[in-house]
Amino acid sequence: MAEDFMVTITNPERAAEWQAVFGTTTVHVQSPIPFEASLPGRPRSLVYLLDLRLISDDQRRKLVEHLARKFGLAKSFVDAELDAHGVPLLAEDCVATVDHPQKWF
């Protein structure tokens, strides 16, 4: 189902990061409707969650390496946190799209 939900990252800095990790600036998300989350230094942010089921093993490896390097964390910790909490994407940096909207509306 989530194959129909995507966001394109429009923030140039973050778009460059996602291009390096995923090879694209458009990724699948769990829902096209953002929700409020409390992120470090960004309380009450609207976010989408990356759909980790729809990334390849290589993309996950690159994501773990990127986040570990960016935040100075152990790769094993980052990998476990992905499974426990997912990957929030700031809604303000994204444009959401829904393929096959007739299925959802």
C-alpha positions in Angstrom: 0.0 0.0 0.0 2.7 2.5 1.0 4.2 2.1 -2.5 1.7 4.7 -3.5 3.0 7.3 -1.0 6.1 9.3 -1.8 7.8 12.6 -0.9 10.3 14.6 -2.8 12.8 16.4 -0.6 13.1 20.1 -1.7 15.5 21.5 0.8 18.8 21.7 -1.2 21.1 20.5 1.6 18.9 17.6 2.6 18.2 16.7 -1.1 21.9 16.4 -1.7 22.2 14.0 1.3 19.3 11.8 0.1 20.6 11.8 -3.4 23.9 10.5 -2.1 22.2 7.9 0.1 19.3 6.8 -2.1 20.3 7.9 -5.6 17.1 10.0 -5.7 15.4 12.8 -3.9 12.0 11.0 -4.0 11.4 8.3 -1.4 8.5 6.2 -0.2 6.8 7.1 3.1 4.4 5.2 5.3 1.6 7.8 4.9 1.0 10.9 2.8 -0.3 12.6 6.0 2.4 14.2 8.2 2.1 13.9 11.9 3.6 15.9 14.8 6.8 14.6 16.3 9.3 16.0 18.8 12.8 15.9 17.3 16.0 17.0 18.9 16.1 20.8 18.7 12.8 20.8 16.8 9.8 20.2 19.1 6.4 19.9 17.5 7.6 19.3 13.9 5.4 17.8 11.2 7.1 14.8 9.7 6.6 11.9 7.4 8.2 8.5 8.1 10.4 6.9 5.5 9.1 3.5 4.6 12.1 1.3 5.4 10.5 -1.8 3.9 10.8 -0.2 0.5 14.6 0.6 0.5 17.2 -1.8 -0.6 19.8 -3.4 1.6 22.5 -1.1 0.0 20.4 2.0 0.6 19.9 1.0 4.2 23.6 0.5 4.7 24.3 3.9 3.1 21.6 5.5 5.3 23.1 4.0 8.5 26.6 5.1 7.5 25.4 8.6 6.6 23.4 9.1 9.9 26.2 7.6 12.0 28.7 10.0 10.5 26.4 13.0 10.5 25.4 12.7 14.2 28.6 11.0 15.5 26.9 7.8 16.5 27.8 4.1 16.3 26.5 2.4 13.2 25.0 -0.4 15.4 23.1 2.2 17.4 21.8 3.9 14.3 20.7 0.6 12.8 18.8 -0.3 15.9 17.2 3.1 16.2 15.9 2.9 12.6 14.0 -0.3 13.5 12.8 1.1 16.8 11.8 4.7 15.7 12.0 5.0 11.9 13.4 7.9 9.9 11.4 11.1 10.2 11.5 13.5 7.2 10.5 17.1 7.9 7.3 17.9 6.1 8.4 21.4 5.6 11.3 20.1 3.4 9.0 17.8 1.3 6.3 17.7 -1.3 4.0 14.6 -0.9 2.5 12.7 -3.8 0.0 9.8 -4.0 0.1 7.4 -6.9 -3.3 5.9 -7.7 -5.3 8.3 -5.6 -8.5 6.7 -6.7 -7.6 3.8 -4.3 -7.5 6.2 -1.4 -10.2 8.8 -1.9 
